[in-house]
């Protein structure tokens, strides 16, 4: 999955994530910037590096939680087949407890199939549990579900 940012798209992402939300503390802002960079990762390895080695999470559409290697295996194909042309990240809440944090957010991706050029808009809701380990944030657990069409 490759993200192509145009200057105006970067502004939209920034506005979407900050204009209506509460005033984030410096620590919350740092965490949200890390989260946004992971969601918008251009390369598979950069995205996979956001996961802690002990990660277990329940991604969308899977019958059971996955470990980091399982999630990476499932996502690798998507990075090969698709490009992301737009991402809108809207954080809803952040709770921080020392080196652990919980982020609730909504994210929308415009995804283009590289072969067919078919475009899909996908909006989903997530709860991510993050842990700062060795001075760096990582996802340790998550749960995602598609946003309702209603």
Backbone as ProteinMPNN parsed JSONL, in Angstrom:
{"seq_chain_A": "XXXXXXXXXXXXXXXXXXXXXXXXXXXXXXXXXXXXXXXXXXXXXXXXXXXXXXXXXXXXXXXXXXXXXXXXXXXXXXXXXXXXXXXXXXXXXXXXXXXXXXXXXXXXXXXXXXXXXXXXXXXXXXXXXXXXXXXXXXXXXXXXXXXXXX", "coords_chain_A": {"N_chain_A": [[0.854, -1.15, 0.0], [0.706, 2.122, -0.928], [1.071, 5.484, -0.164], [0.055, 8.443, -1.628], [0.678, 11.675, -1.325], [-0.602, 14.839, -1.916], [0.06, 18.362, -1.767], [-2.313, 19.766, -0.906], [-3.809, 17.677, 0.107], [-2.361, 16.869, 2.331], [-2.842, 19.072, 3.936], [-5.601, 18.78, 4.314], [-5.643, 16.389, 5.827], [-4.323, 17.247, 8.142], [-6.085, 19.287, 9.005], [-8.4, 17.753, 9.379], [-7.661, 16.152, 11.498], [-7.251, 17.902, 13.571], [-8.886, 20.226, 13.698], [-11.507, 20.071, 14.808], [-11.251, 18.712, 17.094], [-10.489, 18.32, 20.625], [-8.171, 20.385, 22.492], [-5.122, 19.0, 22.382], [-2.756, 17.685, 24.714], [0.826, 18.179, 24.95], [2.108, 15.646, 25.078], [-0.006, 13.979, 24.218], [-0.354, 15.011, 21.642], [2.118, 14.323, 20.471], [1.877, 11.527, 20.52], [-0.397, 11.208, 18.836], [0.607, 12.212, 16.424], [2.544, 10.294, 15.904], [0.842, 8.054, 15.607], [-0.658, 8.822, 13.344], [1.394, 8.931, 11.438], [2.077, 6.24, 11.297], [-0.295, 5.107, 10.292], [-0.274, 6.259, 7.793], [1.912, 5.205, 6.545], [4.323, 4.815, 4.006], [5.715, 2.609, 3.124], [5.776, -0.949, 3.491], [7.507, -2.05, 5.487], [7.929, 0.154, 7.192], [5.355, 0.529, 8.192], [4.928, -1.977, 9.447], [6.823, -1.799, 11.451], [5.592, -0.306, 13.357], [4.246, -1.961, 15.026], [4.364, -3.636, 18.123], [6.475, -6.31, 19.231], [5.048, -8.124, 20.788], [2.436, -7.789, 20.031], [-1.101, -8.271, 19.819], [-4.047, -8.243, 18.113], [-7.382, -7.399, 17.002], [-8.23, -7.218, 13.97], [-10.228, -5.827, 11.262], [-12.744, -7.89, 9.894], [-11.627, -10.371, 10.411], [-11.678, -13.669, 11.814], [-10.54, -14.126, 14.285], [-8.298, -12.802, 16.797], [-5.05, -11.471, 15.784], [-1.506, -12.022, 15.761], [1.527, -10.026, 15.594], [3.186, -11.1, 13.415], [1.174, -12.526, 12.013], [-0.696, -10.484, 11.343], [0.95, -8.906, 9.74], [1.475, -10.662, 7.629], [-1.087, -10.933, 6.539], [-1.52, -8.31, 5.706], [0.493, -7.747, 3.873], [-0.082, -8.438, 1.202], [-1.992, -6.512, 0.535], [-0.467, -4.15, 0.524], [1.028, -4.654, -1.753], [-0.904, -4.803, -3.787], [-2.39, -2.414, -3.79], [-2.719, 1.221, -3.784], [-2.797, 3.967, -1.567], [-4.514, 6.874, -1.841], [-5.529, 8.919, -0.369], [-5.89, 9.85, 3.001], [-7.82, 10.302, 5.821], [-7.629, 11.116, 9.072], [-9.176, 10.999, 12.132], [-8.917, 11.64, 15.306], [-10.631, 10.697, 18.256], [-10.527, 10.331, 21.022], [-8.024, 10.3, 23.584], [-6.283, 8.503, 25.964], [-3.884, 8.538, 28.402], [-1.518, 6.716, 30.236], [1.161, 6.832, 31.723], [3.554, 4.938, 30.18], [1.72, 3.781, 28.541], [-1.048, 3.956, 26.324], [-4.347, 4.722, 25.093], [-6.065, 5.041, 22.122], [-8.868, 6.24, 20.473], [-10.358, 6.358, 17.341], [-11.433, 7.475, 14.056], [-10.915, 6.53, 10.739], [-10.475, 7.249, 7.306], [-9.861, 5.896, 4.156], [-8.89, 6.375, 0.795], [-8.633, 4.079, -1.566], [-6.822, 2.625, -4.186], [-6.892, 0.129, -6.577], [-4.075, -1.234, -7.978], [-3.933, -2.723, -10.339], [-6.537, -2.865, -11.582], [-7.405, -0.287, -11.303], [-9.619, 0.339, -9.871], [-11.499, 2.16, -7.504], [-11.868, 2.476, -4.031], [-13.559, 3.588, -1.154], [-12.899, 3.507, 2.162], [-14.028, 3.493, 5.411], [-13.325, 3.283, 8.788], [-13.549, 2.362, 12.28], [-11.538, 2.56, 15.139], [-9.897, 1.252, 18.036], [-6.922, 1.661, 19.513], [-4.35, 0.292, 21.434], [-1.486, 1.471, 22.791], [2.026, 1.278, 23.462], [4.842, 2.65, 24.966], [7.993, 1.738, 24.368], [11.359, 1.377, 24.951], [11.663, 4.073, 24.386], [10.105, 4.505, 22.157], [6.942, 4.596, 20.554], [4.576, 1.92, 20.12], [2.104, -0.202, 18.602], [0.305, -2.3, 20.695], [-2.014, -3.645, 21.0], [-5.188, -3.849, 19.29], [-8.453, -2.996, 18.009], [-10.685, -3.103, 15.387], [-13.436, -1.909, 13.394], [-15.735, -1.8, 10.646], [-17.065, 1.34, 9.636], [-20.457, 2.228, 9.967], [-22.773, 2.172, 7.242], [-25.065, 3.462, 7.549]], "CA_chain_A": [[0.0, 0.0, 0.0], [1.544, 3.295, -1.063], [0.3, 6.707, 0.019], [0.487, 9.554, -2.471], [0.17, 12.909, -0.738], [-0.484, 16.111, -2.602], [0.098, 19.379, -0.712], [-3.619, 20.063, -0.343], [-4.255, 16.507, 0.852], [-1.701, 16.949, 3.637], [-3.578, 20.077, 4.704], [-6.868, 18.165, 4.707], [-5.382, 15.444, 6.907], [-4.03, 18.041, 9.334], [-7.32, 19.916, 9.454], [-9.333, 16.738, 9.857], [-7.246, 15.585, 12.771], [-7.046, 18.889, 14.622], [-9.763, 21.383, 13.714], [-12.71, 19.922, 15.619], [-10.912, 17.957, 18.294], [-10.075, 19.101, 21.785], [-6.761, 20.759, 22.506], [-4.346, 17.883, 22.881], [-1.54, 18.022, 25.437], [2.036, 17.92, 24.166], [2.299, 14.191, 25.005], [-1.063, 13.43, 23.36], [-0.047, 15.428, 20.269], [3.229, 13.481, 20.018], [1.317, 10.203, 20.275], [-1.267, 11.267, 17.655], [1.454, 12.371, 15.245], [3.106, 8.966, 15.643], [-0.259, 7.22, 15.099], [-0.964, 9.248, 11.977], [2.495, 8.522, 10.561], [1.969, 4.789, 11.094], [-1.421, 4.842, 9.405], [0.049, 6.771, 6.459], [3.227, 4.685, 6.155], [4.492, 4.597, 2.569], [6.319, 1.308, 2.869], [5.328, -2.021, 4.364], [8.393, -2.185, 6.648], [7.671, 1.268, 8.106], [4.079, 0.222, 8.845], [5.121, -3.14, 10.324], [7.641, -1.371, 12.582], [4.71, 0.326, 14.351], [3.714, -3.014, 15.887], [5.239, -4.226, 19.141], [6.681, -7.746, 18.988], [4.034, -8.879, 21.53], [1.119, -7.336, 19.574], [-2.232, -9.134, 19.483], [-5.161, -7.344, 17.838], [-8.527, -7.925, 16.269], [-8.479, -6.388, 12.801], [-11.55, -5.95, 10.65], [-13.033, -8.996, 8.999], [-10.915, -11.606, 10.74], [-12.455, -14.446, 12.79], [-9.859, -14.207, 15.578], [-7.179, -11.852, 16.894], [-3.814, -11.84, 15.112], [-0.224, -11.563, 16.283], [2.223, -9.159, 14.638], [3.497, -11.796, 12.151], [-0.06, -12.854, 11.298], [-1.233, -9.248, 10.76], [1.852, -8.507, 8.661], [1.253, -11.586, 6.51], [-2.373, -10.585, 5.943], [-1.46, -6.979, 5.108], [1.53, -7.655, 2.834], [-0.737, -8.485, -0.1], [-2.638, -5.226, 0.306], [0.572, -3.193, 0.146], [1.434, -4.969, -3.123], [-2.005, -4.643, -4.741], [-3.113, -1.148, -3.737], [-2.149, 2.507, -3.375], [-3.711, 4.825, -0.827], [-4.376, 8.223, -2.386], [-6.007, 9.897, 0.597], [-6.189, 9.339, 4.333], [-8.337, 11.278, 6.771], [-7.501, 10.562, 10.418], [-9.921, 11.826, 13.087], [-8.857, 11.111, 16.668], [-11.795, 11.034, 19.076], [-10.094, 10.427, 22.413], [-6.718, 9.766, 23.96], [-6.078, 8.299, 27.394], [-2.476, 8.186, 28.6], [-1.182, 6.186, 31.552], [2.598, 6.58, 31.685], [4.041, 4.456, 28.889], [0.619, 3.096, 27.861], [-2.075, 4.895, 25.875], [-5.468, 4.202, 24.319], [-6.542, 6.021, 21.139], [-10.075, 5.909, 19.716], [-10.357, 7.235, 16.171], [-12.052, 7.081, 12.799], [-10.002, 6.777, 9.624], [-11.015, 6.991, 5.974], [-8.842, 5.736, 3.124], [-9.245, 6.219, -0.615], [-7.725, 3.012, -1.973], [-6.876, 2.352, -5.62], [-6.313, -1.131, -7.012], [-3.034, -0.929, -8.969], [-4.163, -3.44, -11.592], [-7.811, -2.527, -12.199], [-7.648, 1.135, -11.047], [-10.863, 0.483, -9.13], [-11.346, 3.005, -6.321], [-12.734, 2.154, -2.9], [-13.471, 4.461, 0.016], [-13.116, 2.666, 3.34], [-14.021, 4.195, 6.688], [-13.374, 2.325, 9.893], [-13.415, 2.876, 13.646], [-10.503, 1.775, 15.792], [-9.327, 1.486, 19.35], [-5.547, 1.17, 19.542], [-3.62, 0.352, 22.691], [-0.098, 1.728, 22.428], [2.969, 1.189, 24.562], [6.146, 3.234, 24.682], [9.007, 0.752, 24.746], [12.643, 1.84, 24.431], [11.521, 5.445, 23.914], [9.34, 4.547, 20.907], [5.587, 4.063, 20.635], [4.219, 0.756, 19.308], [0.799, -0.792, 18.854], [0.384, -3.546, 21.458], [-3.312, -4.286, 20.768], [-6.16, -2.983, 18.62], [-9.714, -3.574, 17.55], [-11.274, -2.247, 14.362], [-14.682, -2.342, 12.776], [-16.139, -0.878, 9.589], [-18.072, 2.358, 9.999], [-21.779, 1.888, 9.425], [-23.226, 2.926, 6.086], [-26.343, 4.125, 7.908]], "C_chain_A": [[0.905, 1.22, 0.0], [0.667, 4.528, -0.958], [0.894, 7.795, -0.85], [-0.139, 10.819, -1.894], [0.425, 14.085, -1.665], [-0.496, 17.18, -1.517], [-1.269, 19.665, -0.096], [-4.189, 18.888, 0.452], [-3.634, 16.519, 2.247], [-2.402, 17.97, 4.521], [-4.909, 19.504, 5.177], [-6.685, 17.205, 5.869], [-5.134, 16.203, 8.203], [-5.299, 18.694, 9.867], [-8.291, 18.905, 10.03], [-8.945, 16.237, 11.236], [-7.171, 16.61, 13.891], [-8.138, 19.943, 14.745], [-10.951, 21.238, 14.655], [-12.43, 19.244, 16.944], [-10.53, 18.894, 19.43], [-8.621, 19.522, 21.624], [-5.987, 19.63, 23.157], [-3.151, 18.398, 23.671], [-0.346, 17.734, 24.535], [2.27, 16.421, 24.004], [1.253, 13.539, 24.111], [-0.792, 13.767, 21.896], [1.079, 14.577, 19.687], [2.725, 12.081, 19.659], [0.46, 10.192, 19.007], [-0.467, 11.45, 16.367], [2.114, 11.043, 14.883], [2.037, 8.059, 15.015], [-0.551, 7.548, 13.643], [0.142, 8.822, 11.013], [2.464, 7.016, 10.308], [0.842, 4.446, 10.138], [-1.114, 5.243, 7.966], [1.383, 6.243, 5.936], [3.271, 4.368, 4.665], [4.978, 3.199, 2.234], [5.852, 0.289, 3.905], [6.179, -2.113, 5.631], [8.172, -1.076, 7.67], [6.374, 1.03, 8.876], [4.251, -0.909, 9.85], [5.934, -2.781, 11.558], [6.806, -0.696, 13.67], [4.149, -0.688, 15.343], [4.771, -3.487, 16.882], [5.362, -5.724, 18.849], [5.622, -8.607, 19.682], [2.604, -8.501, 21.132], [0.152, -8.501, 19.386], [-3.419, -8.194, 19.285], [-6.205, -7.988, 16.961], [-8.843, -6.97, 15.124], [-9.845, -6.662, 12.204], [-11.636, -7.181, 9.77], [-12.323, -10.298, 9.3], [-11.643, -12.337, 11.856], [-11.813, -14.528, 14.173], [-8.756, -13.16, 15.615], [-5.928, -12.398, 16.212], [-2.616, -11.311, 15.876], [0.405, -10.627, 15.252], [2.565, -9.905, 13.351], [2.254, -12.154, 11.338], [-0.646, -11.616, 10.624], [-0.365, -8.806, 9.587], [1.642, -9.384, 7.43], [-0.045, -11.24, 5.791], [-2.312, -9.251, 5.194], [-0.481, -6.877, 3.941], [0.917, -7.624, 1.436], [-1.382, -7.148, -0.448], [-1.631, -4.159, -0.109], [1.017, -3.407, -1.3], [0.356, -4.601, -4.151], [-2.571, -3.239, -4.83], [-2.217, 0.045, -3.414], [-3.22, 3.244, -2.587], [-3.472, 6.25, -1.302], [-4.822, 9.299, -1.409], [-6.261, 9.198, 1.915], [-6.686, 10.502, 5.177], [-8.393, 10.612, 8.138], [-8.182, 11.508, 11.39], [-9.852, 11.19, 14.472], [-10.054, 11.592, 17.474], [-11.43, 11.185, 20.546], [-8.725, 9.807, 22.579], [-6.692, 9.661, 25.472], [-4.64, 7.835, 27.559], [-2.247, 7.803, 30.05], [0.306, 5.833, 31.552], [3.029, 6.16, 30.298], [2.982, 3.681, 28.109], [-0.443, 4.131, 27.488], [-3.149, 4.15, 25.085], [-5.951, 5.333, 23.417], [-7.795, 5.458, 20.478], [-10.14, 6.886, 18.549], [-11.164, 6.624, 15.033], [-11.048, 7.417, 11.705], [-10.697, 6.409, 8.322], [-9.854, 6.934, 4.995], [-9.51, 5.722, 1.76], [-8.199, 5.272, -1.174], [-7.93, 2.714, -3.456], [-6.181, 1.024, -5.901], [-5.333, -0.832, -8.144], [-3.316, -1.554, -10.327], [-5.427, -2.955, -12.311], [-8.135, -1.037, -12.141], [-9.004, 1.382, -10.387], [-10.589, 1.25, -7.834], [-12.339, 2.562, -5.255], [-12.487, 3.177, -1.796], [-13.822, 3.596, 1.212], [-12.981, 3.506, 4.598], [-14.174, 3.163, 7.79], [-13.13, 3.037, 11.216], [-12.452, 1.964, 14.383], [-10.292, 2.21, 17.235], [-7.948, 0.85, 19.324], [-4.992, 1.328, 20.946], [-2.147, 0.435, 22.309], [0.778, 1.664, 23.67], [4.29, 1.808, 24.111], [7.194, 2.299, 25.259], [10.328, 1.197, 24.123], [12.557, 3.238, 23.846], [10.706, 5.601, 22.651], [7.963, 3.928, 21.113], [5.427, 2.868, 19.699], [2.767, 0.39, 19.6], [1.026, -2.103, 19.603], [-0.916, -4.345, 21.299], [-4.195, -3.307, 20.0], [-7.446, -3.754, 18.364], [-10.323, -2.596, 16.563], [-12.569, -2.818, 13.847], [-15.052, -1.331, 11.692], [-17.148, 0.131, 10.141], [-19.377, 1.973, 9.317], [-22.093, 2.749, 8.223], [-24.5, 3.698, 6.379], [-26.125, 5.539, 8.35]], "O_chain_A": [[1.786, 1.333, 0.852], [-0.377, 4.601, -1.605], [2.099, 8.041, -0.812], [-1.353, 11.006, -1.972], [1.544, 14.289, -2.136], [-1.02, 16.929, -0.432], [-1.372, 19.794, 1.124], [-4.975, 19.094, 1.377], [-4.307, 16.215, 3.231], [-2.542, 17.756, 5.726], [-5.303, 19.721, 6.323], [-7.488, 17.205, 6.802], [-5.676, 15.842, 9.248], [-5.553, 18.652, 11.071], [-8.932, 19.161, 11.049], [-9.812, 15.931, 12.054], [-7.04, 16.232, 15.055], [-8.301, 20.512, 15.824], [-11.364, 22.231, 15.254], [-13.293, 19.21, 17.821], [-10.282, 20.083, 19.231], [-7.929, 19.059, 20.718], [-6.172, 19.336, 24.338], [-2.591, 19.44, 23.333], [-0.492, 17.116, 23.481], [2.597, 15.966, 22.908], [1.577, 12.644, 23.331], [-0.972, 12.927, 21.015], [1.003, 14.155, 18.533], [3.099, 11.521, 18.628], [0.572, 9.276, 18.193], [-0.832, 10.896, 15.33], [2.232, 10.701, 13.706], [2.294, 7.384, 14.018], [-0.675, 6.651, 12.81], [-0.143, 8.397, 9.893], [2.795, 6.57, 9.21], [1.001, 3.59, 9.267], [-1.632, 4.64, 7.026], [1.925, 6.789, 4.975], [2.364, 3.731, 4.131], [4.674, 2.673, 1.163], [5.571, 0.636, 5.052], [5.639, -2.239, 6.73], [8.22, -1.323, 8.875], [6.303, 1.3, 10.075], [3.773, -0.812, 10.98], [5.755, -3.394, 12.61], [7.279, -0.534, 14.795], [3.632, -0.305, 16.392], [5.927, -3.708, 16.521], [4.45, -6.327, 18.284], [5.326, -9.707, 19.215], [1.658, -8.862, 21.832], [0.515, -9.561, 18.875], [-3.762, -7.431, 20.188], [-5.954, -8.979, 16.275], [-9.624, -6.031, 15.282], [-10.53, -7.608, 12.591], [-10.723, -7.478, 9.0], [-12.409, -11.241, 8.514], [-12.176, -11.695, 12.761], [-12.46, -14.952, 15.131], [-8.324, -12.682, 14.566], [-5.755, -13.609, 16.075], [-2.695, -10.286, 16.553], [-0.131, -10.459, 14.157], [2.263, -9.397, 12.271], [2.278, -12.091, 10.109], [-1.051, -11.68, 9.464], [-0.884, -8.38, 8.555], [1.634, -8.882, 6.306], [-0.094, -11.254, 4.561], [-2.974, -9.08, 4.171], [-0.625, -5.99, 3.099], [1.361, -6.857, 0.582], [-1.322, -6.705, -1.595], [-1.911, -3.352, -0.995], [1.348, -2.446, -1.995], [0.669, -4.144, -5.25], [-3.178, -2.89, -5.843], [-1.128, -0.095, -2.857], [-4.407, 3.156, -2.902], [-2.364, 6.774, -1.183], [-4.52, 10.475, -1.608], [-6.785, 8.085, 1.946], [-6.052, 11.555, 5.238], [-9.131, 9.645, 8.33], [-7.82, 12.682, 11.475], [-10.641, 10.298, 14.782], [-10.444, 12.757, 17.385], [-11.955, 12.059, 21.236], [-8.321, 8.919, 21.828], [-7.036, 10.61, 26.177], [-4.22, 6.86, 26.935], [-2.716, 8.472, 30.97], [0.668, 4.667, 31.399], [2.893, 6.924, 29.343], [3.299, 3.003, 27.132], [-0.702, 5.066, 28.246], [-2.898, 3.1, 24.494], [-6.214, 6.441, 23.883], [-7.787, 4.332, 19.98], [-9.997, 8.094, 18.736], [-11.521, 5.446, 15.044], [-10.407, 8.467, 11.742], [-11.406, 5.406, 8.235], [-8.978, 7.8, 4.995], [-10.573, 5.125, 1.589], [-7.019, 5.614, -1.25], [-9.06, 2.569, -3.923], [-5.03, 0.818, -5.515], [-5.715, -0.245, -9.156], [-2.972, -0.975, -11.357], [-5.391, -2.667, -13.507], [-9.031, -0.569, -12.843], [-9.48, 2.517, -10.353], [-9.585, 1.02, -7.16], [-13.507, 2.305, -5.547], [-11.351, 3.576, -1.543], [-14.908, 3.019, 1.275], [-11.956, 4.148, 4.825], [-15.038, 2.288, 7.733], [-12.589, 4.142, 11.268], [-12.533, 0.741, 14.27], [-10.482, 3.372, 17.594], [-7.819, -0.36, 19.135], [-5.148, 2.378, 21.57], [-1.629, -0.423, 21.595], [0.333, 1.957, 24.78], [4.786, 1.527, 23.02], [7.274, 2.095, 26.47], [10.412, 1.375, 22.908], [13.291, 3.565, 22.913], [10.611, 6.704, 22.112], [7.822, 2.886, 21.752], [6.047, 2.802, 18.638], [2.26, 0.635, 20.695], [1.847, -2.922, 19.19], [-0.921, -5.568, 21.443], [-3.984, -2.096, 20.049], [-7.51, -4.977, 18.486], [-10.463, -1.408, 16.855], [-12.787, -4.029, 13.855], [-14.726, -0.149, 11.802], [-17.971, -0.193, 10.997], [-19.372, 1.448, 8.204], [-21.724, 3.923, 8.181], [-24.959, 4.492, 5.558], [-27.082, 6.236, 8.685]]}, "name": "protein", "num_of_chains": 1, "seq": "XXXXXXXXXXXXXXXXXXXXXXXXXXXXXXXXXXXXXXXXXXXXXXXXXXXXXXXXXXXXXXXXXXXXXXXXXXXXXXXXXXXXXXXXXXXXXXXXXXXXXXXXXXXXXXXXXXXXXXXXXXXXXXXXXXXXXXXXXXXXXXXXXXXXXX"}
